[in-house]
Amino acid sequence: MLPRQLEPEVMDTREEAHEYNAMDNVAVNRLFADEVLSLIETAQPDSTARLTLIDPGTGTALIPIEICSRNQQVQIIAADLATEMLKVAAENLRSAELTDRISLELADARQLPCADQSMDGVISNSLIHHLPEPLPILQEMRRVIKPGGFLFLRDLARPDSMADLESLVERYAADETPHQRQLLHDSLHAALTLDEVRDLLTACGLPPESAQLTSDRHWTISLRLAHK
């Protein structure tokens, strides 16, 4: 088993933010949004009701933009600990004309800017692999979700070997810059395995089977809390 090797928790230089924003993640972001929107439809019997989500580790807010551009009843708190990421996110929101429904928050995922059980859902893409200790973040996410609300997380899955890791980098980043290839390499090395993710869910009192491998390089948690 390839051991986990951590990478920096926060990417917070202007260059990193702009390079991250420029990476070709359109298809990946659209698929993520498709699945979140499907969860929203099942949680929203009244199509006129507003739903409020929070996206910890939002980066440059591309996924909130994708979701809100396709569902007019959703509003999202896009939170990140990286100031430079949020600066680029603000530019993206202005371009998409979504500043009225997506709010940006400089916030640590360990202390989300939300009251207990105040969110209809928590979504996050590619946050967990940045965190040395993911358990407190999962516990915090659960804290803010309303009864009947949902949790939808996706991240990279750490390969079994360095050879597998290098093969994934070649498959998915062959046409990227050397720095972007290195980012993917380091992120895969820092990611959790499916078993590690399921252990975290168990520690949070959540069903471990809600985590599944959903591609050759991703795991996904998709679950809805019980109504009280």
Buried (B, 14 or more C-beta within 10 A) or exposed (E): EBEBEEBEBBBBEEEBBBBBBEBEBEEBBEBBBEBBBEBBEEBBEEEEEEBBBBBBBBBBBBBBBBBBBBBEBBBBBBBBBBEBBBBBBBBBBEEBEBEEBBBBBEBBBEEBBBEEBBBBBBBBBBBBBBBEEBEEBBBBBBBBBBEBBBBBBBBBBBBEEEEBBEEBBEEBBEEBEEEBBBBBBBBBBBBBBBEBBBBBBEEBEBEBEBBEEBEEBBBBBBBBBEEE
